[in-house]
Amino acid sequence: MNKLAEMVQAQLLAAIDNDDLVLPTLPEVALSIREAAEDSEISVSALSKVIGRDAALSARLIKVVNSPLLRAAVEVTDLHTAITRLGINYSCNLAIGLVIEQIFHARAPAVENKLRDIWANSLEVAGISYELCRRYTPELKPDQATLGGLVHQIGALPVLIYAEEHNELLSDPVCLHYVIEQIQPVLGDKILSSWEFPEQLVKLPSQVQDLDRRTDKVDYIDVVQIAKCVSQRSRSRPLAALPAYRHLGLPYGTELEIGELLEARNMLR
């Protein structure tokens, strides 16, 4: 690690400890959707009105429903039908995840490009997480797994916003990448905690990094960890060697049908 990386890492960790680092806030529409989701009696029509306030979000949900992975015989063209097809819980979690895309923007082109790359990878991991959960973990909800995939790198946001104000970090891509890798797990946990995310997801950004993590029962961190490994073009270890692979009860002695899972990565694009 070079001196610049050491200095930036020390500054960011001190800012985190002192609560001086400005964390991104959850967009207003996401708060409205979460509030609606807490009403166990909410109707599809009522949820359609809440989500329908954001035209771009409505269009994204309709696009997801018409993706090859979910598409039915008849194309869906309206939000009410899309929510009916997805179900209220899945629609809410997916909508909240997609709203978060709105904060993945920056002024500096270099930061904007990095944010776009991170978001594209998050979409890919979310799509694979959905399919893994749907196929192999009936005790878990695919919508929660999808949301976990969408936010697993959320901690990179404050680091990149910091980089916008510090040209020396912005002009050194290797250093920037290193600092993001080191800092984003702890920041991710902090952000999801401040956003009052479900307990099963709030420690996901840090724990998904631990490839030797062992638990008594399968959880969403296992799902996102395997999805993340599947999405990577190169891996340090075979999938079947990871404890999470065994937690999910995935095929022993042979790796997953990677090609089929990779088809799921485009579900949210």
C-alpha positions, 0 to 999 in steps of 0.5 A: 500500500502506498503512502497516499492510500495509507493517508486516505484510509486513515482520514476516512476511518477517522471520519467514520469513527467521529461521524464526520463522513456524510452518508448518503440518504435514502431517497424520499420515494424509497421511504414512501415505498417502505412505509407502504410495504409495512402495511400488511393490508396494502392493495396493489392499487394503493402500491401502484399509486406510491410507486407511480409517483416516479415515472422512471421507476415505474418503467424499470419495474415494467421492464423487469417483469418483461425480462426473459427470466420473468416474462409471461405469454402476454407483455406487461404494459402497465404498473398495476399488472407488473406489481400483480405479477411480481407480488407486493413484497417483491415489488417493494424490495425491488423498487427500493433497490432500483431507487437507490440507483438515483444516488449513484451519480457524481459531477466528476466524469472519472467518479461517474464512470466508476459509479456506473461500473459499480452499479452495473455489477450490483445489478448483475449480482442482484439478478444472479442472487434472485435466481440462486435464491429461487432455485436453491433456497425455498426458505429465503425470499428472492426479493430480499436476495435481489435487494441484497445484491443491489446494495452489497457495494453501497459503501463505495459511494462515500469513498467516491464522493470523497474522491471528488474533492481530492484530486490526488486520489482521483488521479490514481485509479489503483490507489482509489480502487484499493481504498474502496476495497478496504473501506467500503465494507464498514461504510456499507454496514453503516449506511444500511444501518442508518437506512434501517434495512432488515437485520438479515441484510444490514451486515451484508456489505462487510460479511459478504467479503469473508469467503470462509464465513460459516453459519448454522443455516443458509442466509442472504449473505451466502446467496449474495456471496455466491452470486458475486463469485459467479459474476466475477470473470476470475476467481481465487477459489473454486465455488464448491470450496466455499462454505457458502456453496455448501450452506446453499446445498448446491450440487456437490462435486460439480459446479453450478450451471454457470451459464444459466445463472449468468443469463439471470444477471441481465434481469434488472438491466 
